[in-house]
Amino acid sequence: MPQLRPALFAVTLTLAIATPAQAAAAPAITVQNGRTQPVFSYADAVREHVYVESTVDSDLDGKLDKVRVDIIRPKESGPGLKVPVIIDESPYYDNSGRGNESERKIYDAAGNVTKFPLFYDNYFVPRGYAVLNVDMLGTTRSDGCPDIGGKADVLGGKAVIDWLNGRAKAFRADGTPAVADWTTGKAAMIGKSYDGTLANAVAATGVEGLKTIVPISAISSWYKYQRSNGVIYNHDYASWLANYVDTDPEAKCQAVRDKMDAEDGDDTGDFNPFWAERDYIKGLLGDASRVKASVFVVHTVNDLNVKPDNFSAWWKALADRNVPRKIWVGQTQHVDPFDFEGRRALWVDTLHRWFDHWLHGVRNGIMNEPRADVETGPARWITQRDWPAPFALKASLRPAPDGSLGLKPAARNSTASFTDVAMTESDMVADIGTANPGRVAFTTGALPLDLRLSGTPTADLRVKLDKPTSNLTALLVDFGEEARVDWRRGQGITTLAEEDCYGESTAADDACYRKVVTNVATRPLEVVARGWIDVQNRDSLSQAAPLPPGTYGTVKWLTLPQDYTFRKGHRLGLVVAGTDSTYSDETGTGATVTLDLARSSVVVPFVLGTPLADVPRDATTFRGPDRVELPEPEPGFSFF
């Protein structure tokens, strides 16, 4: 055995004879049962704030923008005990607030936060983490102007990771330098909606030190957030949102917003450099190939705010690059997993083990578990190897002139026509079996067994127009009385008076939140999958090509993804129409659209094992239920 050096021997001896009282006075990271334990005092935690210098000048005042960072960390953290970091960067801390209860930051006289929104600080600080609430550039107490997914948004958050790892400067309120000597440099980013979007954006830069992200209902492509294959959801949305999140006087950032309006391409709906800068899958500032962080995705298939193609495209890009990942897929609308009925304790524990593994290096087996948790009905969940369900079988369902939908193609020269007019989704699916000049509709017979769709259907249509272009809508509909998640009401949840608590509390910041239940409604039909396209963008999102009038062309595109079970006895329907006024503020082109039925289909991924040959092609006209008004998703800032 080699001799101990005197200094090393002294350290060893000191550790050996330390009394229990001395050990208790200096708690260290403690792990039991694969989880860090709450050994640090939340009440005594250090609460401070710094301003990190970014690399951008988004408000064009000649000075680099500084990012406001509010910090809470264990009192013991410092050069002798370094801790990892959980970051929630947000533009909403002084407007709509965060979480189901719209919590905002509350400050003391020194400008430090005494109430941090959400439970992350209450729960994770006692377990040996620092929690940072970061004001996105252009919002709350940060400098600059909101960039709505662009350069300032991305590089502001990246600067915080750089500061934690000694690559950027930060200052205290008095101008003195601030050094993050209390952290390991290992960081996570988490958040819902815009917050999760910032996590995706920063991860796409490949910044060193960002070890994991948890994007919840997050955007991966701002084009997908505001466009679908050339169809515009909202005109001049980026400038509107920038103005909403910026609580400075309007004049300060008006020039920035005007530039957004000039560059967003609302006159065409095409993909252009404005949107390429705001694409994190394969964009100008970063892409999925650069991601070094693990990714825990949470999204819902009925999110018609941040539509679910934002998560499915991101998820596929990560899978193609074998990025370590996990996913929860729910059925409510724009809802945090903390507010999935019956899942709160499981969510907190899963998130805890995820952070412990990636930030503290705890070997707790979380990466050996099934990758996907999927909600298959109101508050009913399954666990599976991946998402979409592995080995799904793609079935081509084909429309026929008699209004049926089956597995065999229609006879040659069979057609159906409608006019592109702006219609609500309710009108498109009303009175199926009754002629409507603004749509065509087709249905299967009664299903002899349950059919589970898992993944993304494809609309594959052969069309002829009498004008250069038309908007097209494809809807996959479940006709049948059923109790389903009512995601249109309250985002799919009702908030109760009763609370439960996760973490430690102070008089200023409690760890308790109101419970929720899933809203359920019984209706005779449900629109399951939706897809929209401008025909002139059928071949390219960036270069429009009108379809010569009177000439047939193939229009093939992905609908939004879904995970949904069509029940035995129900009928599966396909509706093809023009402009969907429920989700787009465009007007119809007035074009007459002729569908070549023999060469048109919708391709649906059904879970392997479903005997599709048993699905009857019922030639009897199905009238469907009397007109049903489907309430539109509730608007409002609470979506964020």
C-alpha positions in Angstrom: 0.0 0.0 0.0 1.5 3.4 -1.0 2.2 6.0 1.7 -0.3 8.8 2.1 1.0 12.3 1.6 0.8 14.4 4.8 -1.8 16.8 3.4 -4.0 13.9 2.1 -3.6 12.1 5.4 -4.7 15.1 7.3 -7.9 15.4 5.2 -8.6 11.7 5.5 -8.1 11.9 9.3 -10.4 15.0 9.6 -13.1 13.2 7.7 -12.7 10.1 9.9 -13.0 11.9 13.2 -15.8 14.4 12.2 -18.5 14.3 14.7 -22.2 13.7 13.8 -23.0 17.3 14.8 -20.3 18.6 12.4 -21.7 16.5 9.6 -25.2 17.6 10.2 -24.1 21.3 10.1 -22.9 20.8 6.5 -25.4 18.7 4.5 -24.3 17.2 1.3 -26.1 15.8 -1.7 -27.8 12.7 -0.4 -29.2 9.9 -2.5 -31.6 7.1 -1.4 -33.7 4.8 -3.5 -32.4 6.3 -6.7 -33.5 9.8 -5.7 -31.8 12.9 -4.1 -33.2 13.6 -0.7 -34.5 17.0 0.8 -31.6 17.7 3.1 -31.2 21.5 2.4 -33.4 24.2 3.9 -35.7 25.9 1.5 -36.4 28.7 4.0 -32.7 29.5 4.3 -31.9 29.2 0.6 -29.9 32.0 -1.1 -32.2 34.3 -3.1 -30.3 36.6 -5.5 -30.4 38.0 -9.0 -27.8 38.8 -11.7 -27.8 40.3 -15.2 -26.1 38.1 -17.8 -24.6 39.9 -20.8 -25.8 38.4 -24.1 -24.3 38.7 -27.5 -27.2 40.6 -29.1 -28.5 44.2 -29.1 -32.1 43.5 -30.0 -33.4 47.0 -29.0 -30.6 48.7 -31.1 -29.5 51.0 -28.3 -25.8 50.4 -28.9 -25.4 48.1 -25.9 -25.5 44.4 -25.5 -28.7 43.2 -24.0 -28.6 41.9 -20.4 -30.7 38.9 -19.3 -32.3 39.1 -15.8 -31.7 35.9 -13.9 -33.5 35.3 -10.6 -31.7 32.6 -8.5 -32.6 30.4 -5.6 -30.1 27.9 -4.4 -29.1 26.0 -1.2 -27.4 28.1 1.4 -24.5 25.7 1.4 -23.9 25.9 -2.3 -20.6 27.6 -3.3 -17.1 26.7 -4.2 -17.1 23.8 -1.7 -20.5 22.4 -2.8 -21.4 22.9 -6.4 -25.0 22.2 -7.5 -26.6 21.7 -10.9 -29.3 24.1 -12.3 -32.9 23.9 -13.4 -33.9 26.9 -15.6 -37.4 28.1 -16.5 -36.9 30.9 -19.0 -40.1 32.7 -19.8 -41.6 35.9 -21.3 -44.7 35.6 -19.1 -43.5 36.4 -15.6 -45.1 39.9 -15.5 -48.2 39.4 -17.8 -50.1 36.1 -18.0 -48.1 34.4 -15.2 -47.1 30.7 -15.1 -49.0 27.6 -14.4 -52.7 26.8 -14.0 -52.9 29.4 -11.3 -51.1 32.1 -13.3 -48.4 32.8 -10.7 -46.1 35.8 -11.1 -42.8 36.7 -9.5 -43.0 38.7 -6.3 -40.0 40.7 -5.2 -38.7 42.1 -1.9 -37.3 45.6 -1.3 -33.8 44.5 -2.5 -35.3 43.3 -5.9 -34.8 39.6 -5.1 -37.7 37.2 -5.8 -39.5 35.9 -2.7 -42.1 33.9 -4.6 -40.9 31.8 -7.5 -43.8 30.6 -9.8 -44.5 26.9 -9.9 -43.2 24.1 -7.7 -39.7 23.6 -9.1 -38.0 25.8 -6.5 -40.0 24.4 -3.5 -39.2 20.8 -4.5 -35.8 20.8 -6.0 -33.8 23.3 -4.0 -34.0 21.1 -0.8 -32.7 18.2 -2.9 -29.5 20.0 -4.0 -30.4 22.0 -7.1 -30.4 25.7 -8.0 -33.5 27.0 -9.7 -33.3 29.9 -12.1 -36.3 31.9 -13.4 -35.0 33.8 -16.4 -36.8 36.8 -18.0 -36.6 36.3 -21.7 -35.0 39.2 -23.5 -37.4 42.0 -24.1 -39.7 41.0 -21.1 -40.1 41.7 -17.4 -36.7 43.0 -16.1 -34.5 42.0 -19.0 -33.2 44.4 -21.6 -34.0 44.3 -25.3 -37.0 43.5 -27.5 -38.9 40.3 -27.9 -37.8 38.5 -31.1 -40.6 35.8 -31.1 -38.4 32.7 -31.7 -35.5 34.6 -33.4 -32.0 35.5 -32.7 -32.5 37.4 -29.5 -34.8 34.7 -28.0 -32.3 32.0 -28.7 -29.0 33.7 -27.8 -30.3 35.3 -24.7 -31.1 31.9 -23.2 -27.8 30.5 -24.5 -25.9 33.3 -22.7 -27.2 32.1 -19.4 -25.9 28.6 -20.0 -22.6 30.1 -21.1 -22.4 32.2 -17.8 -23.0 29.1 -15.7 -20.0 27.5 -17.4 -17.7 30.5 -17.2 -18.0 31.6 -20.9 -20.1 34.8 -20.4 -20.1 37.8 -18.0 -22.8 38.7 -15.5 -23.2 41.6 -13.1 -25.1 42.4 -9.9 -27.4 45.3 -9.6 -24.5 47.6 -8.4 -22.5 46.7 -11.5 -20.0 44.4 -9.8 -19.1 41.1 -11.6 -21.1 38.0 -10.6 -19.4 34.6 -10.9 -21.4 31.3 -10.8 -18.9 29.6 -8.6 -21.6 27.6 -6.9 -22.6 25.4 -9.8 -21.3 22.4 -11.6 -22.3 24.0 -14.9 -24.7 21.2 -15.6 -28.1 22.7 -16.5 -31.6 21.7 -17.5 -34.2 23.9 -19.2 -37.9 23.2 -18.6 -41.2 25.0 -19.3 -44.5 25.0 -21.0 -45.4 26.7 -24.3 -43.1 29.6 -25.0 -40.9 28.5 -22.0 -40.4 25.0 -23.5 -39.9 26.6 -26.9 -36.9 28.5 -25.6 -35.6 25.2 -24.2 -35.9 23.6 -27.7 -34.2 26.7 -29.3 -31.2 26.7 -26.9 -30.7 23.0 -27.2 -30.6 23.3 -31.0 -27.5 25.5 -30.7 -25.6 22.6 -29.2 -24.5 24.7 -26.3 -22.1 22.9 -23.9 -23.4 22.5 -20.3 -27.1 22.1 -21.2 -27.5 18.4 -20.2 -31.3 18.0 -20.6 -34.5 19.8 -21.6 -38.1 19.2 -20.8 -40.2 21.0 -23.4 -43.9 20.9 -22.5 -46.4 21.9 -25.2 -43.5 23.6 -27.0 -42.9 24.9 -30.4 -40.1 23.4 -32.6 -40.9 25.4 -35.7 -42.6 28.8 -35.5 -43.8 28.2 -39.1 -45.7 25.1 -37.9 -47.0 27.2 -35.1 -48.5 29.8 -37.5 -48.7 28.0 -40.8 -49.8 24.7 -42.3 -48.4 24.0 -45.7 -49.0 27.6 -46.9 -52.3 28.1 -45.0 -52.0 31.0 -42.5 -53.6 30.6 -39.1 -53.2 34.2 -37.9 -51.9 37.2 -39.8 -49.1 39.4 -38.2 -49.1 37.1 -35.2 -45.4 37.5 -34.3 -45.7 41.3 -33.9 -48.9 40.9 -31.9 -47.3 38.4 -29.5 -44.2 40.5 -29.2 -46.3 43.5 -28.1 -48.2 41.3 -25.7 -45.2 40.0 -23.8 -43.4 43.3 -23.8 -44.5 45.5 -20.9 -42.3 48.4 -21.9 -43.8 51.5 -23.6 -44.9 50.5 -27.1 -42.7 52.9 -28.8 -39.5 51.2 -27.6 -39.8 48.1 -29.8 -42.2 49.4 -32.5 -39.4 49.3 -35.1 -38.7 45.7 -34.3 -42.3 44.7 -34.6 -42.7 46.6 -37.9 -39.7 44.6 -39.2 -41.5 41.4 -38.2 -44.6 42.4 -40.2 -42.5 43.3 -43.2 -40.6 40.0 -43.2 -43.2 37.4 -42.1 -44.5 36.7 -45.6 -48.1 36.9 -44.8 -48.9 37.9 -48.3 -48.0 34.4 -49.5 -47.9 32.1 -46.5 -44.6 30.7 -47.8 -41.6 29.5 -45.7 -38.9 32.2 -46.0 -35.8 33.3 -44.1 -37.9 34.8 -41.3 -39.3 31.4 -40.5 -36.0 29.6 -41.2 -34.4 31.6 -38.3 -37.3 30.4 -36.1 -37.0 26.7 -37.0 -35.2 24.5 -34.5 -35.5 21.2 -36.4 -33.4 22.4 -39.3 -33.0 26.2 -39.1 -30.5 29.0 -39.5 -29.6 29.3 -35.8 -29.6 25.6 -34.9 -31.1 22.3 -35.6 -31.8 18.8 -34.2 -28.4 17.6 -35.4 -26.6 19.8 -32.9 -28.7 18.7 -29.9 -26.4 17.4 -27.1 -29.0 17.4 -24.3 -31.4 14.6 -23.6 -35.0 15.5 -24.2 -38.1 14.7 -22.2 -41.1 15.8 -24.4 -44.6 16.3 -23.1 -47.4 17.3 -25.4 -51.1 16.6 -26.0 -52.7 15.5 -29.3 -55.6 17.9 -28.9 -53.4 21.0 -28.4 -54.8 23.3 -31.1 -52.6 26.2 -29.8 -49.2 24.7 -30.1 -50.4 22.1 -32.6 -49.0 18.6 -32.1 -47.0 18.5 -35.3 -44.6 20.7 -33.4 -43.8 17.7 -31.1 -44.1 14.9 -33.6 -41.7 16.5 -36.1 -39.2 17.3 -33.3 -39.5 13.8 -31.8 -38.8 12.2 -35.2 -35.8 14.4 -35.8 -34.4 13.5 -32.3 -35.1 9.8 -32.9 -33.3 9.9 -36.3 -30.2 11.1 -34.4 -30.6 8.7 -31.5 -30.9 11.5 -28.9 -31.7 10.1 -25.5 -35.3 10.9 -25.0 -38.6 10.2 -23.2 -42.2 11.3 -24.0 -45.6 11.7 -22.4 -48.6 12.1 -24.9 -51.9 13.3 -23.4 -55.4 14.0 -24.7 -56.3 17.4 -23.1 -55.4 20.6 -24.9 -52.6 23.1 -23.8 -52.1 21.5 -20.3 -49.0 21.0 -18.1 -48.5 17.3 -17.0 -48.6 18.7 -13.4 -52.3 19.1 -14.2 -53.0 15.7 -15.8 -55.7 14.1 -13.6 -54.3 11.4 -11.3 -50.7 11.9 -12.6 -49.4 14.7 -10.5 -47.4 12.6 -8.0 -46.1 10.4 -10.9 -45.1 13.4 -12.9 -43.1 15.0 -10.0 -41.4 11.7 -9.3 -40.6 11.0 -12.9 -39.2 14.5 -13.4 -37.2 14.1 -10.2 -35.6 10.9 -11.3 -35.0 12.4 -14.8 -33.1 15.4 -13.4 -31.3 13.2 -10.8 -30.0 11.0 -13.6 -29.0 13.7 -16.1 -27.8 16.4 -13.6 -26.6 14.5 -10.6 -25.5 11.3 -12.4 -27.8 9.1 -10.2 -28.1 5.6 -11.7 -31.8 5.1 -11.1 -32.8 3.1 -14.2 -35.0 5.7 -15.8 -33.5 5.3 -19.2 -34.2 1.5 -19.1 -37.9 2.0 -18.8 -40.4 2.2 -21.6 -40.0 5.4 -23.5 -43.6 6.5 -23.9 -46.6 7.1 -21.6 -49.8 7.6 -23.7 -53.3 8.7 -22.6 -55.8 6.5 -24.5 -59.0 7.9 -22.9 -60.1 10.3 -20.2 -57.4 9.9 -17.5 -56.5 6.4 -18.8 -52.9 5.8 -19.6 -50.7 3.1 -21.1 -46.9 2.7 -21.2 -45.3 1.5 -24.4 -41.8 1.1 -25.9 -42.0 4.2 -28.1 -44.3 6.7 -29.8 -46.1 6.3 -32.2 -47.0 2.8 -31.2 -44.3 0.5 -32.7 -45.3 -1.6 -35.7 -48.3 0.5 -36.7 -49.8 -0.7 -40.0 -50.5 2.0 -42.6 -53.9 1.5 -44.1 -55.2 3.4 -47.2 -58.8 4.3 -46.9 -60.4 5.2 -50.2 -63.5 7.4 -50.9 -66.2 6.2 -53.3 -68.9 8.1 -55.2 -71.7 6.7 -53.0 -70.2 8.4 -50.0 -68.6 5.2 -48.6 -65.0 4.8 -47.4 -63.2 1.5 -47.7 -60.1 -0.4 -48.7 -60.8 -0.7 -52.5 -60.2 2.2 -54.9 -63.2 3.7 -56.7 -63.8 3.1 -60.3 -61.8 5.1 -62.8 -63.2 8.6 -63.7 -65.1 8.7 -60.4 -65.2 12.3 -59.1 -66.6 14.5 -56.4 -66.6 18.3 -56.3 -67.0 21.2 -53.8 -66.3 24.9 -53.7 -63.5 26.5 -51.6 -65.5 28.7 -49.2 -64.6 29.6 -45.6 -66.5 27.2 -43.4 -66.3 26.4 -39.7 -65.2 22.9 -38.7 -68.7 22.4 -37.2 -70.3 23.1 -40.6 -67.8 20.8 -42.4 -68.8 17.7 -40.3 -72.6 18.5 -40.0 -75.3 16.4 -41.5 -73.0 13.8 -43.1 -74.8 12.1 -46.0 -76.5 15.4 -46.9 -75.1 17.2 -49.9 -73.2 20.4 -49.0 -71.6 22.5 -51.7 -68.6 23.4 -49.5 -67.4 19.8 -48.7 -67.5 16.2 -49.6 -67.8 13.4 -47.0 -67.2 9.7 -46.9 -67.8 7.1 -44.1 -67.0 3.4 -43.4 -69.7 1.1 -42.2 -70.0 0.3 -38.5 -66.6 -0.9 -37.2 -66.6 -4.5 -36.0 -63.9 -3.9 -33.5 -61.9 -1.1 -31.8 -59.3 0.6 -34.1 -56.4 2.5 -32.5 -54.8 5.3 -34.6 -51.3 6.0 -33.4 -49.2 8.5 -35.4 -49.8 10.9 -38.3 -52.3 10.2 -41.1 -51.5 11.3 -44.6 -54.0 12.9 -47.0 -53.1 11.9 -50.6 -55.5 13.5 -53.0 -55.7 14.0 -56.8 -57.4 17.3 -57.5 -58.4 19.6 -60.3 -59.2 23.3 -59.9 -60.9 25.9 -62.0 -58.6 28.6 -60.4 -54.8 28.7 -59.8 -55.1 27.6 -56.1 -57.4 26.5 -53.3 -57.0 25.9 -49.6 -57.8 22.3 -48.7 -58.9 20.8 -45.4 -58.9 17.1 -44.6 -60.7 15.9 -41.5 -60.7 12.4 -40.0 -63.9 12.0 -38.0 -65.2 9.4 -35.5 -69.0 9.1 -35.7 -70.4 7.5 -32.6 -71.8 8.4 -29.2 -68.9 8.3 -26.7 -67.6 10.0 -23.6 -64.4 11.7 -24.6 -62.0 14.2 -23.2 -63.7 17.6 -23.5 -60.5 19.5 -24.5 -62.5 22.4 -25.8 -63.7 23.4 -22.3 -61.1 24.7 -19.9 -58.3 23.2 -22.0 -59.8 19.8 -20.9 -59.5 20.3 -17.1 -61.5 21.7 -14.2 -59.6 23.2 -11.3 -60.8 22.1 -7.8 -60.6 23.9 -4.5 -58.6 21.1 -2.8 -54.8 21.4 -2.9 -51.9 19.1 -2.6 -48.2 20.1 -1.9 -44.9 19.2 -3.5 -41.9 20.6 -1.8 -41.3 23.0 1.1 -43.0 26.3 1.8 -42.4 29.7 3.3 -44.9 32.3 4.2 -44.1 34.0 0.9 -44.0 31.0 -1.4 -46.0 27.9 -0.7 -45.6 24.6 -2.5 -49.4 23.8 -2.7 -51.5 23.8 -5.8 -55.1 23.1 -6.6 -56.0 19.7 -7.9 -57.7 19.2 -11.3 -60.1 16.7 -12.9 -60.4 15.9 -16.6 -63.4 17.4 -18.4 -65.5 14.7 -20.2 -68.3 15.2 -22.7 -70.5 12.7 -24.5 -71.1 13.8 -28.1 -72.1 11.9 -31.3 -68.9 12.7 -33.1 -65.3 13.8 -32.7 -62.9 15.3 -35.2 -59.8 13.2 -34.7 -57.2 14.4 -37.1 -57.0 17.7 -39.1 -54.8 18.8 -42.0 -54.6 21.9 -44.1 -52.7 22.9 -47.3 -52.6 25.6 -49.9 -52.6 23.7 -53.2 -49.9 26.0 -54.7 -47.6 24.8 -51.9 -48.1 21.1 -52.7 -44.5 20.7 -53.9 -42.6 23.4 -51.9 -43.3 25.5 -48.8 -40.9 28.2 -50.0 -41.8 28.4 -53.7 -45.5 28.6 -54.6 -46.6 26.9 -57.9 -50.2 27.5 -59.0 -52.0 24.4 -60.3 -52.9 25.1 -64.0 -56.7 25.3 -64.1 -58.4 22.2 -65.5 -55.3 20.1 -64.8 -55.1 17.3 -62.2 -52.3 17.4 -59.7 -51.3 15.3 -56.7 -51.7 17.1 -53.3 -50.2 15.0 -50.5 -49.6 16.2 -47.0 -49.5 15.2 -43.3 -52.4 15.9 -41.0 -51.7 16.7 -37.4 -50.7 13.6 -35.4 -53.1 11.7 -33.1 -53.4 8.8 -30.7 -57.1 7.8 -30.6 -59.2 4.7 -30.5 -62.3 4.4 -32.8 -64.7 2.2 -30.9 -66.5 -0.9 -32.2 -69.8 0.1 -33.8 -68.6 3.6 -34.7 -68.0 4.9 -38.2 -64.8 6.4 -39.4 -65.3 9.4 -41.7 -63.2 11.5 -44.1 -64.3 15.1 -44.9 -62.5 17.1 -47.6 -63.3 20.8 -47.8 -61.8 24.2 -48.5 -60.8 27.0 -46.1 -61.2 26.1 -42.4 -62.4 29.3 -40.7 -62.1 27.7 -37.2 -58.3 27.6 -37.4 -57.4 30.1 -40.2 -58.4 33.7 -40.8 -57.9 33.3 -44.6 -60.9 33.7 -46.9 -61.8 31.0 -49.4 -60.6 31.3 -53.0 -64.0 30.4 -54.5 -62.3 27.7 -56.6 -64.3 24.6 -57.6 -62.3 21.6 -56.5 -62.8 18.3 -58.3 -61.5 15.2 -56.5 -60.3 12.2 -58.6 -61.7 9.5 -56.2 -59.9 6.6 -57.9 -56.6 8.2 -57.1 -57.3 9.7 -53.7 -57.0 8.2 -50.2 -56.2 8.9 -46.6 -53.4 6.8 -45.1 -54.0 6.0 -41.5 -51.5 4.3 -39.1 -53.4 1.7 -37.1 -51.8 -0.4 -34.4 -50.6 -3.8 -35.7 -53.0 -6.6 -35.0 -56.2 -4.9 -36.1 -57.8 -7.1 -38.8 -58.5 -4.3 -41.3 -60.0 -6.7 -43.8 -63.0 -7.0 -41.5 -63.9 -3.3 -41.8 -67.0 -3.3 -44.0 -67.3 -1.0 -47.0 -70.9 -0.2 -46.4 -72.5 1.2 -49.6 -75.6 2.3 -47.6 -75.6 6.1 -47.3 -74.9 7.2 -43.8 -76.7 10.3 -42.8 -74.9 10.7 -39.5 -76.2 12.6 -36.5 -78.3 15.7 -36.8 -76.3 18.9 -36.8 -73.9 19.1 -33.8 -72.3 22.4 -32.8 -68.7 21.6 -31.8 -67.7 24.5 -29.5 -64.5 26.1 -30.7 -61.5 25.9 -28.4 -61.6 28.7 -25.9 -59.4 31.7 -26.9 -57.3 33.7 -24.5 -53.9 34.3 -23.1 -54.3 31.4 -20.6 -53.2 29.2 -23.5 -49.6 30.2 -22.7 
